[in-house]
Amino acid sequence: MSLSGERLSGCGPPRIEEETDRLDRAPYEHLGEAGVARLTELTGGWTMTALSAGAFPEGLIGKG
């Protein structure tokens, strides 16, 4: 959708998902495998605490 609410051609859900996946890769590529592992280690406990406290809507975490 545009800011005026018009549907943009060719922007169906599969294309949007591909684009968000593409945009999401850069930070992880920058960190590299070891950096991503360390980030996961540092944020894992916080994420589980927030998840168990209901901080995220159901189905938001993970791509299944």
Secondary structure as UniProt FT lines:
FT   TURN            3..4
FT   TURN            9..10
FT   HELIX           13..52
FT   TURN            53..54
FT   TURN            58..59
//
